[in-house]
Amino acid sequence: MLCFPNAKINVGLHVISKRKDGYHDIETVFCPIGLSDILEFIPKPDMEPGVCLFDTTGIPIEGPEDKNLVVRAYHLLCRDFNLPAIHIHLHKVIPPGSGLGGGSSDAAFMLKYLDREFNLKLNQDELVRYASELGSDCAFFIKNVPVLGYERGNRFRELPPLPENLHLTIINPGIHISTAAAYAGVTPRKPVRPVEELIRLPVSEWKNLIMNDFEPVMSARYPVIGMIRDKLYESGAVYASMSGSGSSVYGLFHGKSPAVKDQFPDFFNWSGPI
């Protein structure tokens, strides 16, 4: 079974309050994009059920194999289903720790395609519940359409697609930012205007209205983030922002974006329609 877990960007991100369970209530708009990893798994009927072999290529992934979200997704379903042993291969294209949701997407696609391959007959709500156990962003990739994410970011209201003819450019400076460290630097607050209201304005009005609460903190800590955003605006972006807790910065352009990536030859970059 072969699939292509895609990345996402956040348009706006407000950290509203600290929850009793240790998480935060947030509001953000999740948008799927075309940048993707490659994930394959093959059943191994000659091995004991519940055994998972795992290897990777592409961008190196830090941490032990059993902590990878793809492996955890498999074992999560093994808790409730008698799954056969499998061999998983993950080719990593989406930079880890970049605010693009690559690990979360890998896990969500693992859940969806295990359900499909082994006929587990899980509905979308059930898949969302499993995904939420793995991480707040994971649940979004079960739906994988533009949505407003709220509470922990694992509850959703669907939104209309972004305006047509927008082109996306992403620049990632190679800084790995942990989600925990990002939240530690933000003071929760209730936004003056909810992002669900602001997203319906013309894109030309987003620049001074739709904010990511992590961006000022991360830009102060890593000035290159603000530099990339400014360069995107200088190159004609109608809107530019850091995605998630960083460190990727994206620009939205009307029509095809100029060769902004040429200004950052040493950084990961990707462009495509949105």
NORRA-V45564 format. One record per run of one state. SS is the DSSP state (H for helix, E for strand, - for the rest). FROM is the first residue (numbers start at 0). TO is the last residue. Records with the same first field share a line. If there is no record, write none. Layout:
SS = FROM-TO + FROM-TO
This chain:
- = 0-0 + 3-4 + 18-22 + 36-36 + 43-50 + 58-63 + 67-67 + 78-84 + 92-100 + 117-122 + 134-134 + 143-145 + 151-153 + 158-164 + 172-177 + 184-193 + 198-201 + 205-210 + 221-221 + 234-237 + 242-247 + 254-258 + 264-266 + 273-273
E = 1-2 + 5-17 + 23-35 + 37-42 + 51-57 + 85-91 + 146-150 + 154-157 + 165-171 + 211-211 + 238-241 + 248-253 + 267-272
H = 64-66 + 68-77 + 101-116 + 123-133 + 135-142 + 178-183 + 194-197 + 202-204 + 212-220 + 222-233 + 259-263
